[in-house]
Amino acid sequence: MSHLLLTGLNYKTAPVEVRERLAVSAQELPEALGRLRACPGVDEVMLLSTCNRVEVLAHGADSGSLEAGPLIETLARMRGLEAEAVRPHFYTYTGEAALRHLFRVASSLDSMVLGEPQILGQLKEAHAAARQCGAVQAALESILSRAYAVAKRVRSETAIGRSAVSVSYAAIDLARQIFGDLRTKHALLIGAGKMAELAARHLHRAGCGRIYVTNRTRARAEQMAALVSGEVLDYDTYRARLHEMDIVLASSGATDYLITKEDMKAVLRRRQNRPVLLIDIAVPRNIDPAVDELESAYLYDIDDLGREVEANRRAREREALEAEEIIEEELRRLLERMRTREVAPLIVSLQQRLEEVAREELDRWRGRLGADDPARAAQLEAFARSLLNKLAHGPIVEIRRAASAPEGDRILGVIRRMFRLEGQ
């Protein structure tokens, strides 16, 4: 376990201007992995680079020569940076701590948005790229597979990812609560800023039937509509089609109300009072608050969504406590299995050592005990094996127990010295 090292920086330890300088694109990844794998002590390596983190996971056959310094220097050198300038932003974990951090990253407990699902996909992509380059082999393959299993368990046994914690996602969550299936619904986005784009993407992923975009600058509307297979409506005439919309999301920079109570009265008459969800995330507001007085018009502003997001964020934090317990449980299991595998060579060496002693003594006493007779020799060998098994039983049980005990290294050291097995 001491042969595992993880070093990196993230949104908590480094500002965006540092993260973007060290970010590695998919095209650059093979070269970066090759350079990192050439660092002293590294026999396997994976590089995870996202907008919020750059992390290197490395495994070495000899823990003594596996250090973070050369990895950090390699990343910095690739970007023409001085290692000393970026080193303060890096954290480093080894052994059990590296595993715990990896499990937390995979389970989205270390993400800027707690519980977001994207990081697991990014981790799998980084793993696949490293495997394709031959940088990930048996050791990291096993560890990463376990990380995915832990993340899956966190997702299935907690509700950490089941509530909206961004305003744009909360808006679409409301649409699902009101309409259920969105496949037959039409949505209009007024304004084409960043929050509107995120909402459009969420609508598209939710399977919304038709998505329309309108904006003062038509080119920006066309750009956003293309992202979600949507359609652009002319900014000067979109009101004529408001009655077709089941969902209206306003995020324009306009200083006056774009939709008034009178506008919505006319829209609802044409819709024969079929419900409309209006979401106003603009500041100043784009939709007259009096619209909420109309039956069949459901209006939510940014404060309404903010309260929903905050409540969901607190709920995710509660779920995160349970997720942390799952991670610790899975970590203990993995460490026990790994330590058991690590002590297997010691058990084999002990058995071989005792067999050597038994053979030497049998050869020395064979003539004196009349072991030239085949039957007599067989009896002596059976006696020696029986005695050997009884002598070995206690130490072997203790070795296996020590594999997962806090004082295990000390116990194993004593056994090695007792039976002259210092090389194991």
Secondary structure, DSSP 8 states (H G I E B T S, - for coil): -TTEEEEEEETTTS-HHHHHHH---TTTHHHHHHHHHTSTT-SEEEEEE-SSEEEEEEE-S-GGG--HHHHHHHHHHHTT--HHHHGGG-EEEEHHHHHHHHHHHHTTSSSSSTT-SHHHHHHHHHHHHHHHTT---HHHHHHHHHHHHHHHHHHHHS-TTSS--SHHHHHHHHHHHHHS--TT-EEEEE--SHHHHHHHHHHHHTT-SEEEEE-SSHHHHHHHHHHTT-EE--TTTGGGGGGG-SEEEE----SS-SB-HHHHHHHHHHTTT--EEEEE--SS-SB-GGGGGSTTEEEEEHHHHHHHHHHHHHHHHHHHHHHHHHHHHHHHHHHHHHHHHHHHHHHHHHHHHHHHHHHHHHHHHTTTTTTTSHHHHHHHHHHHHHHHHHHHHHHHHHHHHHTTSTTHHHHHHHHHHHTT-TT-
